[in-house]
Amino acid sequence: MAAGHHGDHHGQSGGAEQAAVIQGRYRLHELIGRGGMGEVWLALDESLGRKVAVKCLKPLGQARDAGFTRVLQERFRREARVAAALQHRGITVVHDFGEHDGLLFLVMELLDGRNLLQVLDDAQRHPLPVPDVIDIAEQVADALAYTHSQGIVHRDLKPANIMRLTDGGVKICDFGIARLGHDIGFTSRLTGTGVAMGTPHYMSPEQIGASGEVDHRSDLYSLGCVLYELATGAPPFDLGDTWAILVGHRDTAPDPPRARRPELPAELDRLILDLLAKAPDDRPQDAAGVCGRLKALRGGGLPHPPPAVPGGAVPTAELPGWAQYLTTGTAAVPLRPVPAPHHELTGAWSTRGVRPPVPGPPPGPAAGVQAELAGRHAEAIDLARAGKWRQAHDLHAAVAAARENMLGAEHPDTLGSCYETAYCLTGLGRTEEALRLYAYVGEARGRVLGPDHHDTLAARHEAAYALGVLGRHEEAHREYADVLAARLRASGPDDPDTLQCRHNLAYNLGCLGRTEEAYALAAEVAEARTRVLGADHPQTLTTLFEVGHMLGKARRWPEALDVYQDVAAARGRVLGPDHPDTLAARYETGICLGRLGRSAEARALYESLVEARTRTAGSTDPETLRARHALGVNLGRLGDWERALVEARDVAAVRARVLGPFHPDTLVSKREIAVALGWLGRWSSALAVYHEVADAREQVLGADHPDTLASRSDEAQCLRRLGRTAEAQALDERVAARRDAPSPPPLPSGG
């Protein structure tokens, strides 16, 4: 927007005579940057007493239409919520977002540093030192690996959107904003404004093509463009004509960076050229792999392939019509340096979902103590994120006690620390204690903040989850239903938190045996998440996974197979082929194949799955052993009982060592040994194993447990095979008598 377009609100670019206030909270002080989609202001968050950056998004011409305005505002909220949910050291924190007098705005952390465009300009367009290029590249790749794992694609990665902080850290800005521009029609194809999605110097070929599918690999191409510029001082297609730039991206091989700067390491040259491959399939397939190559490069561990031979191609097809009106555009040029560091500390109340910032200390003598507690709170959250549950729990509990002493038991900060303490208890497996603490926090927040407040409902939701973990599914169902009703009132049906509650409610219905209801609800949530978040978003795929599970419980195996295959393919694209969630979907695909009698396909799938699990998690990981168990089952179905016996014995031995001799998974594997022995006609040996499993289950579960009785029936069948009919009959009668008595629910199968 032009500097004076909203002069009544903002004044001129040098700052307003009387600073405007957004939503009665954010006082705008000075315009510090302007870009294609809006302006960035230095502001004071008067509620928390900290300086922030406020990005005001440029309204479009269609915004005068009331219907379009509603669509724009809803999509803005959706994308801003997604951006605010990103929690990574390499992503700029989004504190708040909203609409004020028709102006959409984002409130972000105020960073102390320079964006890479400024860094290059400060160096008078000379290339950066190689160690700096590698360090920046590694940090950006790490941040992209995280965001891509969340199903988020930036779409407009460029030097102006990457900040180099004074402490050497790197942060990517404007996640979700590029996607927002695409969704609300911020392209010349829809608006005729001549403004295109992305910046021409950094656009991937698929962004330029009229029908190219844009996924996370587009960000990797843009990263290659950025690294090329950092390493050589100029982007790969440094041409003054926009049309020529776009043709270059689409049709022309770039000159190798070493052709412009011979001292560059050959492996860095190769990586940049790999990222700049025209076809997404020819690039590195995930940012984590790029990060790994950069780590090896920093350590000098890569080979030295020869640089690629430069070459060009004559354009063979016209660019899409919308591109004819593109200009190279202007960068988000700051109007003055970013202010000196201010070091406000922010934390979060929950490690799940969108998390509001922990309020900063008010002015006064206790401010220093509160600031220290906020820092310790944030430190504890980082410990939990790293899986250090014990340390995180102890630190959160200490902060909670200190905050209670200073602020009172029901102050939001105190309750925030209690909430995080409960979350750590869940991580430690102390679910009963976590449930009690969540229930307390939910009740207290209901009194202090109101029954429908986001934080109140978050605590109640976690309490419902804990009830489910404890097997108290009826109570969990009632709590989920109450929370869902409140979320519908407060946020509407398509809010991500509402959809998460409906997802958990569907899962809990399945645990209650209400399979048809669970399936119907999960299918509704999957459709809504597809509409709100996108078909390939991890949360959408999680719900589709649940749809597949319910179809399997209903014995609708062909439909379940289709769902699991779709989920596995999508997760492979979004998360990578070796991601645990991708492998989990492949495991369930194998189960469906086996149930449909397609055991040869299942065997091949599980052989590759065992290899992937072993490579990524190790040979003793429970999921690796689970895949090996399934492989053995399908070997048996194909009649290869000798190999099935070897697999069952190996898996049972490892499970006994890792999980313990009486663990349900260990006993399932031992039973598989007996099954294989029986099919091989070795009934005496099979009887000994069946008897061992039955005795172990009786010792752990009790004589009347269904799993124990099933093992005794196996034992009786084996006795018959050996001609010991009288013993078999006596054992059958014993089992029948015990089955007539009330019994606990069956033990879940671990195999």
Phi, psi and omega in degrees: 000147178292156186300325184263002185301321176245045185301330179296333181265319194246344187074197181271175190296338181277000180119150184272150176296320176234112189300133177285155179237126178265126179053033177064017187225315188258108182269116182282129183249316187207134177285121185244357178189154177219135179224190186296331185251005178160199182237154177242129183243142165284128184220165175247124172280101188288341178289322184250355177068035180230154176278141181221170171253130179246121178260119178260120186275141183291125176286146181262167182300322182292347184296347178291338178281128186297320180296317179296321180300317180297317179297315180301314183296320181293317180291325176299313180300319181297310183291322179294324178295319177298314180298320181292336181283345182288125183234093181206144183298338181264011180238133177297132183285130172261117183275321189201164176202161180172197181226136182221115180051043178082359182255125176276138183219154174236140176249121186235162175297145178270118187263147177257100181170197182226142174285164188293334174297317177294321180300316179293320179295319179300328179273011180055040177065017171283147179295156180279158174303145184304315179301325178292319179300313182294318180297313179298314182300318181295319180292320178294317180298321178297317178294320178294322178302319179294309185294322178295326177294339176269003180080019184251128176249133184289309177080349180216046180287127182200166183304324182291344180257011179236122183259134171257114184279163182294336179272005179096348178291161180231136179227139174268137181252163169067031170295136181088335183285320177296317178297321178299314179302320178294315185291324185269008175090029181275054177221155182291339178297326184260325189256338184069016183277347184084005179258126184252156176292129183089170178247127191310319182296343188234014183277139177282158178304324181289335173289329181281319181296145185293333185238012182291136177277128183259119175229197186298338181288340173296319176299325180292323175298313180299322176299319178300320178297317180296315181294322176303316182291319178296324185278335185241345182094353181215150177292166187297327178238083188268076185239149183282339183263125184300318180302318180294322178298313182295319176298320178300312179301319188279323193238345191247133175288133180288153170298139176302141178307326181291341175292336178261336182215086190300336185281357179296142175301140182300324183289329175291318176304313181296317180298315181298316179294324176298317179296331184268014177299141184294316182271131179306325181292340181270354178271168166307142190270350177206155182291331179298320177295321177298316180299319179297319178295322179291322177298316179296322178297317179298328180268002178074027186259008182261153173290175184241080178289155179292151179294153180292152178279127181294149178197162181224168179223144177282134179306132183254350180212155180290148171288157179301152185302326183298335184284345184295336185258008181289145166245163180293342174077177177243148180284166176284078187281125178288150180270347175197164179299151175297140185296169182298158182299149182234342167060031171297143178258131175234149177230205180208153184272346183210148176268008179241139172070197180283130189237123178290151179291148174291129182304139177282168184287139174286162177301146178143175184294337181273000186301318181297319180294317180295323177296320178297319179295321177298321178294319178293324176300313179296322178298319180295322178297319177297322177297317179295319180299329178275003179080012179270072191296318183297311180296319180297317180299311183297321180290317178298317180297320179294318178294320179299317180296318180294320179292322177297318180295323184272318191250340184110157187294330186249018172291142181307324179294317178299314180294327176298320178292322177296319178301313180293326176298317178298319179299320178293323176300321176299316179298331179275359182080010180264066191292323179300314179295320179299318180300315180298320182289319176300317180298318178298313181297319179299316179295316182293317178296326177299321179288319188276315187257340183112150185293335182258008180293146181308315184289325175299312183292328177298316179294318180293323177299315179294326176297318178298318179299316179298320177301318178296317178301325181278001179082009181266067192288329177295315178295320179298320180299315180297319181291315178301317181297320178294315180296319180298316179300319180292319180295322177298320178294317189276324191234345180094169188288335185260004177295138181305324179291323175298315181294324177296320179295318179294323177299311181296324178297319178297316178300317182293325175299321176298320178295333178276000181082008181266068192296315183296318178296318180298316180298313182299316181292317180298321179296321177296316181294319179299318179296317180294317180294325176299317181290319187274316187256336184111153186295330185258009179293140181307323180291322175300315182292328176297318179290321176299323175302318179293324175302314177300320180298316180292323176297321177296317179298330178273007180064025178265067191295320179300318178293319179299319179300315180301317182295311182297321178296319178297317181295317180298318180294316181294316179296325177299321179291316188276314187259340183108152185294336183258007179294142181306323180291323175298315181293326177296319179293324177293323177301312181293328174301318178297321177301314180297317179301317178297318180295333180270007179079012181262059189290331178295318176294320180297318180299314180298320179297315183289330175298316178289328180291319177300318179297317181292316179296319180295319181293321187267331186235345180104161187286341182257003178296139181306324181287328174297315180294325178297317178295321178295322177299313180297323176300315179298320179300316182286330172300318177297317179299332179271003177085004180270070189286332178296313179291324177299321179295317179300314180299314183298317180295316180298313182295318179298319181295316180292317179298321178297321181287319186274316186260336183112151186291339182254007179295142181307320180295322178298316182291326175298318179294321178296321177298323179295329174299313182296320179300313180297317178300319178298315180295335177273002177080012183262069191290328179296315178295320179299318181300318181299319181289316178302318180295319179298317180294316181297316179297318180296316179294323178295321180293320184273317189257338184106156186292336185263000183292140181305322180292323176296315181295323177297321178293323177294324177294321174302317180298318180296318179299321180293320177301320178298317180300331180270003179081011181265067191295318183298316179296320179296317180297317180297320180292322178298318180295322178296318179295317181297320180295319181288328180291336178288338180276155176301144183221158177289167179295157181298151176285130177300139180286131177266354185268000000 
